[in-house]
Amino acid sequence: YIELSLIQLDSYLQITCKNNHCEIIQKKNGSLLTTKKHASANHGLGLGNVKACVNKLHGNLNLQYDNDSFCIDIFIPNYPNKR
């Protein structure tokens, strides 16, 4: 399953994506590793690219996972820039 939500919270946009998984989540030097080397054509953007985009937009990213599910919460400012 995949659950996706977009919620406006005051001046922030919250993007949440949660999905189930059956892989063993692996980490190296504090970073998550892909377990899909055999299916490289099915890869997404990658968490590194997502984190870079969120940082560029001055947002926050939180990851949570357990043996059954993986959840990413993204909070990005959603208001006009004052120049």
N, C-alpha and C positions, 0 to 999 in steps of 0.2 A: 504494500500500500504506500501511497504518498499523500501526505496532508500538506497543503500549502495555504497560507493565509497572509493577507496584507491588511494592516490595521493602522489608521491614523491615530497617534497618541500625542496630543497637543501639537508641538511643532516637529515631531519625529514620525517617520514611517517605520513601522515594524514589519519585517518580512520574516516569516517562520516557515521552515520546511522540515518535515519529519517523515522518515520512512523506515521501514523494517529492513533488516539485513540478517544474513546467516553466516557472514564471514567472521573470522577472528580479526578484530581491529588491531593493527600493528603500529607501533610508534618507533621513531628513531630520532634521537636528539630533540625530543619534545614535539616532533611533527608527525602527523599521521601519514602512513604509507598506503599506496594503492595496493589492492589485492587482485587487480584485473589486468595484469600484463598481457594475458592471453587474449584479451578482448579490447585492445587499444582503440579500435574504431568506435567503441561504445563509451569512451571516457567523456566526462563532462568538462567544465572549465577548470576544475581543480580548485582545491581550497586555497592554494597559494594565490591564484589569480583573483578569487573572490575576496580574500583578505586585502589584497592590494587595492582593489576597487573601493572597498568599504573605507579603508584608510584614506584614500584620495578624497572621498566625500566627507571626511571627518566624522565617520560613524563608529559604531562598536559592533563586534561580532562575538557571539558566545556559542560554544559547542558543548553538547551533552550527548552521551551515548551510554548504552549498556549492552547486554548480550543480545538483545532483540531489536533495538531501535537506535536511530541516529537522528539528532535534532540540531539544526542551526538556527539561531535567532540573530537577525541583523537589524540594527537601529541606525537610521541615517536621518540627518536633518532634512526637513521638508518645508522650507520656507524661503522666500526670496532673499538673495544676497543684497546686503546694504553696501553700497560703494560710495 
